[in-house]
Amino acid sequence: MASAITQSLIIYGLAIVVSMLTAVMIRGLVWAVSAAGSRHRASATPAAPPPPPVPAGPPAHHVAAITAAIAAMGGKHRIVHIEPARGTRAWISEGLLLQQTSHTTR
């Protein structure tokens, strides 16, 4: 029994030593690569300026064309307010049910 415990402790200690050596080697490699990269960056030419930011959303002329098409198709109707639906799923289901049952034959 004592030999099994002793052997387990030796294996555990060996695993700790191997893990620490591996960590030290990785840290050394990271330091060497970063040092070589900083020397390379110092001798390189300055980078080009970043490109100008691209505006978010569709272009203004697309919005104008879509708006004109909606106005031409809509006639005298107009949109007063747009916002996300704030109902629960029950209200949505009820609306769908009323829409579908209004088309049924009697």
C-alpha positions as CSV (number, residue, x, y, z in Angstrom):
1,M,0.0,0.0,0.0
2,A,2.8,2.4,0.9
3,S,4.6,1.7,-2.4
4,A,1.4,2.6,-4.4
5,I,1.1,5.9,-2.6
6,T,4.8,6.6,-3.1
7,Q,4.6,5.8,-6.8
8,S,1.5,8.0,-7.2
9,L,3.3,10.9,-5.6
10,I,6.4,10.4,-7.8
11,I,4.2,10.4,-11.0
12,Y,2.3,13.5,-9.7
13,G,5.6,15.3,-9.1
14,L,6.9,14.3,-12.5
15,A,3.8,15.6,-14.2
16,I,4.3,18.9,-12.4
17,V,7.9,19.2,-13.5
18,V,7.1,18.3,-17.1
19,S,4.2,20.8,-17.1
20,M,6.4,23.6,-15.8
21,L,9.1,22.9,-18.3
22,T,6.6,23.0,-21.1
23,A,5.1,26.3,-19.9
24,V,8.6,27.8,-19.6
25,M,9.5,26.7,-23.2
26,I,6.2,28.1,-24.6
27,R,6.8,31.4,-22.8
28,G,10.4,31.6,-24.2
29,L,9.1,30.9,-27.7
30,V,6.4,33.6,-27.4
31,W,9.0,36.1,-26.1
32,A,11.4,35.3,-29.0
33,V,8.7,35.6,-31.6
34,S,7.5,38.9,-30.2
35,A,11.0,40.3,-30.0
36,A,11.7,39.3,-33.6
37,G,8.4,40.9,-34.7
38,S,9.1,44.2,-33.0
39,R,12.5,44.4,-34.7
40,H,10.8,43.6,-38.0
41,R,8.1,46.3,-37.4
42,A,10.7,48.9,-36.6
43,S,12.5,48.5,-39.9
44,A,9.3,48.3,-42.0
45,T,7.8,51.2,-43.9
46,P,4.9,53.1,-42.3
47,A,1.5,51.5,-43.0
48,A,-1.0,53.2,-45.3
49,P,-3.8,55.1,-43.6
50,P,-6.9,53.1,-42.9
51,P,-9.7,53.3,-45.5
52,P,-12.5,55.8,-44.8
53,P,-15.4,54.2,-42.8
54,V,-18.3,52.8,-44.8
55,P,-21.6,54.3,-43.8
56,A,-24.0,51.8,-42.2
57,G,-27.3,51.0,-43.9
58,P,-28.3,51.2,-47.6
59,P,-27.2,54.1,-49.7
60,A,-29.4,57.2,-49.8
61,H,-30.4,56.9,-53.4
62,H,-31.7,53.3,-52.8
63,V,-33.9,54.6,-49.9
64,A,-35.2,57.4,-52.2
65,A,-36.0,54.9,-55.0
66,I,-37.8,52.6,-52.6
67,T,-39.7,55.5,-51.0
68,A,-40.8,56.7,-54.4
69,A,-42.0,53.2,-55.5
70,I,-44.0,52.9,-52.3
71,A,-45.5,56.3,-52.8
72,A,-46.5,55.5,-56.3
73,M,-48.1,52.2,-55.3
74,G,-49.8,53.5,-52.2
75,G,-51.9,56.3,-53.5
76,K,-53.2,58.6,-50.8
77,H,-52.1,56.4,-47.9
78,R,-49.2,57.4,-45.9
79,I,-47.1,55.8,-43.1
80,V,-47.4,57.8,-39.9
81,H,-45.3,55.7,-37.5
82,I,-43.2,52.5,-37.6
83,E,-42.2,50.5,-34.6
84,P,-41.7,46.9,-33.6
85,A,-44.7,44.9,-32.6
86,R,-45.1,44.9,-28.8
87,G,-47.7,42.2,-28.5
88,T,-47.3,38.8,-27.0
89,R,-47.4,35.7,-29.1
90,A,-51.1,35.2,-28.2
91,W,-52.0,38.5,-30.0
92,I,-50.0,37.5,-33.1
93,S,-51.7,34.1,-33.2
94,E,-55.1,35.7,-32.8
95,G,-54.5,38.1,-35.6
96,L,-53.3,35.2,-37.9
97,L,-56.4,33.2,-37.0
98,L,-58.7,36.0,-37.8
99,Q,-57.0,36.7,-41.1
100,Q,-57.1,33.1,-42.2
101,T,-60.7,32.4,-41.1
102,S,-62.0,35.5,-42.8
103,H,-61.3,33.8,-46.2
104,T,-63.2,30.6,-45.5
105,T,-66.4,29.8,-47.3
106,R,-69.7,29.6,-45.4
